[in-house]
Amino acid sequence: QVQLVESGGGSVQAGGSLRLSCAASRRTFMSNNMGWFRQAPGKEREFVAGISWSGGSPNYVDAVKGRFTISRDNAKNTVYLQMNNLKPEDTAVYYCAAGLVPGVVPGLYNYWGQGTQVTVSS
Protein backbone atom coordinates (compact mmCIF):
# COMPACT_ATOMS: atom_id res chain seq x y z
CA GLN A 1 0.00 0.00 0.00
CA VAL A 2 1.40 3.36 -1.02
CA GLN A 3 1.07 6.04 1.61
CA LEU A 4 1.64 9.72 1.14
CA VAL A 5 2.24 12.11 4.02
CA GLU A 6 2.28 15.87 3.48
CA SER A 7 3.98 18.37 5.74
CA GLY A 8 5.06 21.98 5.69
CA GLY A 9 1.74 23.78 5.74
CA GLY A 10 1.07 26.71 8.01
CA SER A 11 0.01 30.32 8.25
CA VAL A 12 1.90 33.12 6.53
CA GLN A 13 1.30 36.68 5.47
CA ALA A 14 0.85 37.63 1.86
CA GLY A 15 4.19 37.68 0.08
CA GLY A 16 5.62 34.97 2.27
CA SER A 17 6.84 31.50 1.36
CA LEU A 18 6.20 27.92 2.36
CA ARG A 19 7.65 24.63 1.24
CA LEU A 20 5.40 21.60 1.23
CA SER A 21 6.81 18.10 1.31
CA CYS A 22 5.17 14.81 0.48
CA ALA A 23 6.92 11.65 1.66
CA ALA A 24 6.12 8.21 0.27
CA SER A 25 6.17 4.94 2.12
CA ARG A 26 7.63 2.80 -0.63
CA ARG A 27 10.41 3.45 -3.07
CA THR A 28 8.45 1.84 -5.89
CA PHE A 29 5.97 4.64 -5.56
CA MET A 30 8.47 6.93 -7.20
CA SER A 31 7.71 5.42 -10.63
CA ASN A 32 4.44 7.36 -10.43
CA ASN A 33 3.72 10.80 -11.72
CA MET A 34 3.08 13.20 -8.89
CA GLY A 35 0.69 16.07 -8.48
CA TRP A 36 -0.24 18.75 -5.98
CA PHE A 37 -3.87 19.74 -5.67
CA ARG A 38 -5.68 22.17 -3.40
CA GLN A 39 -9.18 22.61 -2.13
CA ALA A 40 -10.56 25.79 -0.63
CA PRO A 41 -13.78 25.81 1.43
CA GLY A 42 -16.81 25.50 -0.79
CA LYS A 43 -14.74 24.87 -3.90
CA GLU A 44 -13.79 21.83 -5.90
CA ARG A 45 -10.37 20.29 -5.65
CA GLU A 46 -8.12 21.84 -8.29
CA PHE A 47 -4.82 20.91 -9.88
CA VAL A 48 -1.88 23.06 -8.83
CA ALA A 49 1.26 21.41 -10.21
CA GLY A 50 2.46 18.09 -11.59
CA ILE A 51 5.73 16.36 -12.38
CA SER A 52 6.59 13.16 -14.20
CA TRP A 53 8.12 10.12 -12.55
CA SER A 54 11.55 11.10 -13.91
CA GLY A 55 11.34 14.65 -12.62
CA GLY A 56 10.73 16.18 -16.01
CA SER A 57 7.77 17.97 -17.57
CA PRO A 58 6.65 20.07 -14.60
CA ASN A 59 3.39 21.85 -15.28
CA TYR A 60 1.36 24.37 -13.33
CA VAL A 61 -2.04 25.95 -13.21
CA ASP A 62 -1.82 29.49 -14.56
CA ALA A 63 -2.60 31.05 -11.17
CA VAL A 64 0.67 29.79 -9.66
CA LYS A 65 3.07 29.99 -12.60
CA GLY A 66 6.19 31.92 -11.68
CA ARG A 67 5.47 31.58 -7.95
CA PHE A 68 5.34 27.83 -7.25
CA THR A 69 7.92 25.18 -8.12
CA ILE A 70 7.38 21.43 -7.99
CA SER A 71 10.33 19.08 -7.67
CA ARG A 72 11.01 15.55 -6.57
CA ASP A 73 13.84 13.59 -5.01
CA ASN A 74 13.36 9.94 -5.84
CA ALA A 75 16.23 8.90 -3.59
CA LYS A 76 14.30 10.37 -0.66
CA ASN A 77 10.88 9.26 -1.90
CA THR A 78 9.75 12.87 -1.59
CA VAL A 79 8.08 15.47 -3.76
CA TYR A 80 8.14 19.16 -2.90
CA LEU A 81 6.12 22.26 -3.65
CA GLN A 82 7.99 25.50 -3.09
CA MET A 83 5.48 28.33 -2.82
CA ASN A 84 6.72 31.92 -3.03
CA ASN A 85 4.91 35.25 -3.07
CA LEU A 86 1.86 33.64 -1.52
CA LYS A 87 -1.50 35.35 -1.91
CA PRO A 88 -4.67 35.10 0.20
CA GLU A 89 -6.34 33.24 -2.67
CA ASP A 90 -3.77 30.45 -2.22
CA THR A 91 -5.43 29.58 1.08
CA ALA A 92 -6.58 25.95 0.89
CA VAL A 93 -5.87 22.42 2.00
CA TYR A 94 -3.07 21.11 -0.20
CA TYR A 95 -2.91 17.46 -1.18
CA CYS A 96 -0.24 15.45 -2.93
CA ALA A 97 -1.23 12.61 -5.20
CA ALA A 98 0.40 9.82 -7.18
CA GLY A 99 -0.71 8.12 -10.35
CA LEU A 100 0.51 6.29 -13.42
CA VAL A 101 -1.20 8.66 -15.85
CA PRO A 102 -0.18 12.34 -15.74
CA GLY A 103 -2.84 15.01 -15.90
CA VAL A 104 -4.83 17.69 -14.15
CA VAL A 105 -7.91 15.64 -13.31
CA PRO A 106 -8.06 14.29 -9.75
CA GLY A 107 -9.54 11.02 -10.96
CA LEU A 108 -6.30 10.15 -12.75
CA TYR A 109 -4.47 9.82 -9.45
CA ASN A 110 -4.71 6.62 -7.44
CA TYR A 111 -3.12 7.63 -4.16
CA TRP A 112 -3.68 10.70 -1.98
CA GLY A 113 -2.20 12.21 1.12
CA GLN A 114 -4.26 13.49 4.03
CA GLY A 115 -3.72 17.13 3.16
CA THR A 116 -1.99 20.05 4.84
CA GLN A 117 -3.55 23.45 5.53
CA VAL A 118 -2.05 26.58 4.01
CA THR A 119 -3.46 29.90 5.21
CA VAL A 120 -2.33 33.21 3.74
CA SER A 121 -3.43 36.41 5.42
CA SER A 122 -3.52 39.82 3.80
C-alpha positions as a Markdown table, in Angstrom:
| # | Residue | x | y | z |
|---|---|---|---|---|
| 1 | Gln | 0.0 | 0.0 | 0.0 |
| 2 | Val | 1.4 | 3.4 | -1.0 |
| 3 | Gln | 1.1 | 6.0 | 1.6 |
| 4 | Leu | 1.6 | 9.7 | 1.1 |
| 5 | Val | 2.2 | 12.1 | 4.0 |
| 6 | Glu | 2.3 | 15.9 | 3.5 |
| 7 | Ser | 4.0 | 18.4 | 5.7 |
| 8 | Gly | 5.1 | 22.0 | 5.7 |
| 9 | Gly | 1.7 | 23.8 | 5.7 |
| 10 | Gly | 1.1 | 26.7 | 8.0 |
| 11 | Ser | 0.0 | 30.3 | 8.2 |
| 12 | Val | 1.9 | 33.1 | 6.5 |
| 13 | Gln | 1.3 | 36.7 | 5.5 |
| 14 | Ala | 0.9 | 37.6 | 1.9 |
| 15 | Gly | 4.2 | 37.7 | 0.1 |
| 16 | Gly | 5.6 | 35.0 | 2.3 |
| 17 | Ser | 6.8 | 31.5 | 1.4 |
| 18 | Leu | 6.2 | 27.9 | 2.4 |
| 19 | Arg | 7.7 | 24.6 | 1.2 |
| 20 | Leu | 5.4 | 21.6 | 1.2 |
| 21 | Ser | 6.8 | 18.1 | 1.3 |
| 22 | Cys | 5.2 | 14.8 | 0.5 |
| 23 | Ala | 6.9 | 11.7 | 1.7 |
| 24 | Ala | 6.1 | 8.2 | 0.3 |
| 25 | Ser | 6.2 | 4.9 | 2.1 |
| 26 | Arg | 7.6 | 2.8 | -0.6 |
| 27 | Arg | 10.4 | 3.5 | -3.1 |
| 28 | Thr | 8.5 | 1.8 | -5.9 |
| 29 | Phe | 6.0 | 4.6 | -5.6 |
| 30 | Met | 8.5 | 6.9 | -7.2 |
| 31 | Ser | 7.7 | 5.4 | -10.6 |
| 32 | Asn | 4.4 | 7.4 | -10.4 |
| 33 | Asn | 3.7 | 10.8 | -11.7 |
| 34 | Met | 3.1 | 13.2 | -8.9 |
| 35 | Gly | 0.7 | 16.1 | -8.5 |
| 36 | Trp | -0.2 | 18.7 | -6.0 |
| 37 | Phe | -3.9 | 19.7 | -5.7 |
| 38 | Arg | -5.7 | 22.2 | -3.4 |
| 39 | Gln | -9.2 | 22.6 | -2.1 |
| 40 | Ala | -10.6 | 25.8 | -0.6 |
| 41 | Pro | -13.8 | 25.8 | 1.4 |
| 42 | Gly | -16.8 | 25.5 | -0.8 |
| 43 | Lys | -14.7 | 24.9 | -3.9 |
| 44 | Glu | -13.8 | 21.8 | -5.9 |
| 45 | Arg | -10.4 | 20.3 | -5.7 |
| 46 | Glu | -8.1 | 21.8 | -8.3 |
| 47 | Phe | -4.8 | 20.9 | -9.9 |
| 48 | Val | -1.9 | 23.1 | -8.8 |
| 49 | Ala | 1.3 | 21.4 | -10.2 |
| 50 | Gly | 2.5 | 18.1 | -11.6 |
| 51 | Ile | 5.7 | 16.4 | -12.4 |
| 52 | Ser | 6.6 | 13.2 | -14.2 |
| 53 | Trp | 8.1 | 10.1 | -12.5 |
| 54 | Ser | 11.5 | 11.1 | -13.9 |
| 55 | Gly | 11.3 | 14.7 | -12.6 |
| 56 | Gly | 10.7 | 16.2 | -16.0 |
| 57 | Ser | 7.8 | 18.0 | -17.6 |
| 58 | Pro | 6.6 | 20.1 | -14.6 |
| 59 | Asn | 3.4 | 21.8 | -15.3 |
| 60 | Tyr | 1.4 | 24.4 | -13.3 |
| 61 | Val | -2.0 | 25.9 | -13.2 |
| 62 | Asp | -1.8 | 29.5 | -14.6 |
| 63 | Ala | -2.6 | 31.0 | -11.2 |
| 64 | Val | 0.7 | 29.8 | -9.7 |
| 65 | Lys | 3.1 | 30.0 | -12.6 |
| 66 | Gly | 6.2 | 31.9 | -11.7 |
| 67 | Arg | 5.5 | 31.6 | -7.9 |
| 68 | Phe | 5.3 | 27.8 | -7.3 |
| 69 | Thr | 7.9 | 25.2 | -8.1 |
| 70 | Ile | 7.4 | 21.4 | -8.0 |
| 71 | Ser | 10.3 | 19.1 | -7.7 |
| 72 | Arg | 11.0 | 15.6 | -6.6 |
| 73 | Asp | 13.8 | 13.6 | -5.0 |
| 74 | Asn | 13.4 | 9.9 | -5.8 |
| 75 | Ala | 16.2 | 8.9 | -3.6 |
| 76 | Lys | 14.3 | 10.4 | -0.7 |
| 77 | Asn | 10.9 | 9.3 | -1.9 |
| 78 | Thr | 9.7 | 12.9 | -1.6 |
| 79 | Val | 8.1 | 15.5 | -3.8 |
| 80 | Tyr | 8.1 | 19.2 | -2.9 |
| 81 | Leu | 6.1 | 22.3 | -3.7 |
| 82 | Gln | 8.0 | 25.5 | -3.1 |
| 83 | Met | 5.5 | 28.3 | -2.8 |
| 84 | Asn | 6.7 | 31.9 | -3.0 |
| 85 | Asn | 4.9 | 35.3 | -3.1 |
| 86 | Leu | 1.9 | 33.6 | -1.5 |
| 87 | Lys | -1.5 | 35.3 | -1.9 |
| 88 | Pro | -4.7 | 35.1 | 0.2 |
| 89 | Glu | -6.3 | 33.2 | -2.7 |
| 90 | Asp | -3.8 | 30.5 | -2.2 |
| 91 | Thr | -5.4 | 29.6 | 1.1 |
| 92 | Ala | -6.6 | 26.0 | 0.9 |
| 93 | Val | -5.9 | 22.4 | 2.0 |
| 94 | Tyr | -3.1 | 21.1 | -0.2 |
| 95 | Tyr | -2.9 | 17.5 | -1.2 |
| 96 | Cys | -0.2 | 15.5 | -2.9 |
| 97 | Ala | -1.2 | 12.6 | -5.2 |
| 98 | Ala | 0.4 | 9.8 | -7.2 |
| 99 | Gly | -0.7 | 8.1 | -10.4 |
| 100 | Leu | 0.5 | 6.3 | -13.4 |
| 101 | Val | -1.2 | 8.7 | -15.9 |
| 102 | Pro | -0.2 | 12.3 | -15.7 |
| 103 | Gly | -2.8 | 15.0 | -15.9 |
| 104 | Val | -4.8 | 17.7 | -14.1 |
| 105 | Val | -7.9 | 15.6 | -13.3 |
| 106 | Pro | -8.1 | 14.3 | -9.7 |
| 107 | Gly | -9.5 | 11.0 | -11.0 |
| 108 | Leu | -6.3 | 10.2 | -12.7 |
| 109 | Tyr | -4.5 | 9.8 | -9.4 |
| 110 | Asn | -4.7 | 6.6 | -7.4 |
| 111 | Tyr | -3.1 | 7.6 | -4.2 |
| 112 | Trp | -3.7 | 10.7 | -2.0 |
| 113 | Gly | -2.2 | 12.2 | 1.1 |
| 114 | Gln | -4.3 | 13.5 | 4.0 |
| 115 | Gly | -3.7 | 17.1 | 3.2 |
| 116 | Thr | -2.0 | 20.1 | 4.8 |
| 117 | Gln | -3.5 | 23.5 | 5.5 |
| 118 | Val | -2.0 | 26.6 | 4.0 |
| 119 | Thr | -3.5 | 29.9 | 5.2 |
| 120 | Val | -2.3 | 33.2 | 3.7 |
| 121 | Ser | -3.4 | 36.4 | 5.4 |
| 122 | Ser | -3.5 | 39.8 | 3.8 |
